[in-house]
Amino acid sequence: MPYNQKNTLQVFPYDRGKAVQYAHQWAKRRNPAYFDFENYGGDCTNFASQVIYAGCGIMNYTPTYGWYYSDSYNRTASWTGVDYLYNFLVNNLSVGPFAELVDSKDVQPGDIIQLSFQQGPRYNHSPVVVQTGYPGDLNQILVAAHSDDQDYYPLTQYSWVKFRCIHIVGIRR
């Protein structure tokens, strides 16, 4: 449903339990309902999008700037591209999930942490948070990911230069 001025969107909670359950189920294998982009630049953000979708149940079918997947040829860049996913989530005012940047102490299971492995503005990897410690501590964050298939993997085991924490605030319908 495209957004227009006549529609009043409501905000619903993101189902973190369903998102994390999906992450564990598919972290070390591929859901056949989705194309595996491993040999086409990596599958990490495709996996992160699947996890988010499991927790929200709605896609945004806005051409070019939305967030959806029908098949490998009919999808938005935000479904599979690290920076595109970030831009969609933090700027989305329409249907679907929306997010904000937070400090690592504020991430929750089902959120996304994007990593950059070199200097510069580009981020390269989108692992999904599956567990956090209390109080929030970077050393206690565990993630699931594709490309380098992992589950319950310590975030601090990656050799990143910088990271950003994307907290899914809710879903608009």
Residue pairs with C-beta under 8 A, 6 or more apart in sequence:
1 7
1 61
1 95
2 61
2 62
2 94
2 95
3 9
3 62
3 93
3 94
3 95
9 94
9 95
9 172
9 173
10 172
10 173
11 170
11 171
11 172
12 170
12 171
12 172
12 173
13 170
13 171
14 55
14 56
14 97
14 110
14 168
14 169
14 170
14 171
15 54
15 55
15 56
15 57
15 110
16 55
16 108
16 109
16 110
16 168
17 55
18 54
18 55
19 51
19 52
19 54
19 55
19 109
19 110
19 128
19 168
20 51
20 109
20 110
20 128
20 130
21 54
22 50
22 51
22 54
22 55
23 47
23 51
23 54
23 110
23 128
23 130
23 144
23 151
24 130
24 144
24 151
26 47
26 50
27 47
27 144
27 145
27 146
27 149
27 150
27 151
28 149
28 151
29 149
30 36
30 43
30 146
31 50
34 46
34 50
34 69
35 46
35 71
35 72
36 43
36 46
37 43
37 46
37 72
37 80
38 146
38 147
41 80
42 125
42 146
42 147
43 146
43 147
44 82
44 125
44 126
44 127
44 145
44 146
44 147
45 79
45 80
45 81
45 82
45 84
45 85
45 126
46 69
46 79
46 80
46 146
47 126
47 128
47 144
47 145
47 146
47 147
48 85
48 112
48 126
48 127
48 128
48 145
49 67
49 69
49 78
49 79
49 80
49 85
51 110
51 128
51 144
52 97
52 110
52 112
52 168
53 59
53 69
55 97
55 110
55 168
56 96
56 97
56 168
56 171
57 171
58 95
58 96
58 97
58 171
58 173
59 66
59 67
59 68
59 69
59 96
60 66
60 67
60 68
60 88
60 92
60 94
60 95
60 96
61 68
61 95
62 94
62 95
63 76
64 76
64 77
65 76
65 78
65 88
66 76
66 78
66 88
66 94
66 96
67 76
67 78
67 79
67 85
67 88
67 89
67 92
67 96
67 97
68 75
68 76
68 79
69 75
69 76
69 79
76 84
76 88
77 84
78 84
78 85
78 87
78 88
79 85
82 114
82 122
82 123
82 124
82 125
82 126
83 122
83 123
85 112
85 126
86 114
86 123
86 164
86 166
89 97
89 98
89 99
89 112
89 166
89 168
90 98
90 99
90 100
90 101
90 166
92 98
92 99
92 172
93 172
94 172
95 172
95 173
96 171
96 172
97 168
97 170
97 171
98 168
98 169
98 170
98 171
98 172
99 111
99 112
99 166
99 167
99 168
99 169
100 166
100 167
100 169
101 164
101 165
101 166
101 167
102 111
102 165
102 166
102 167
103 136
103 165
104 113
104 136
104 138
104 141
104 163
104 165
105 135
105 136
105 137
105 138
106 136
106 165
106 167
107 113
107 129
107 132
107 136
107 141
107 165
107 167
108 129
108 132
108 167
109 129
109 130
109 131
109 132
110 128
110 129
110 168
111 128
111 129
111 165
111 166
111 167
111 168
112 126
112 127
112 128
112 129
112 165
112 166
112 168
113 126
113 127
113 129
113 141
113 143
113 155
113 163
113 164
113 165
113 166
114 123
114 125
114 126
114 163
114 164
114 166
115 123
115 124
115 125
115 126
115 127
115 158
115 160
115 162
115 163
116 122
116 123
116 124
116 160
116 161
116 162
116 163
117 124
117 125
117 158
117 159
117 160
117 161
118 124
118 161
119 161
123 164
125 145
125 147
125 158
125 160
126 145
127 143
127 144
127 145
127 150
127 153
127 155
127 158
128 143
128 144
128 145
129 141
129 142
129 143
130 142
130 143
130 144
130 151
130 152
131 140
131 141
131 142
131 152
132 140
132 141
132 142
133 139
133 140
133 141
138 155
138 156
139 154
139 156
141 154
141 155
141 156
142 152
142 153
142 154
142 155
143 150
143 153
143 154
143 155
144 150
144 151
144 152
144 153
145 153
155 163
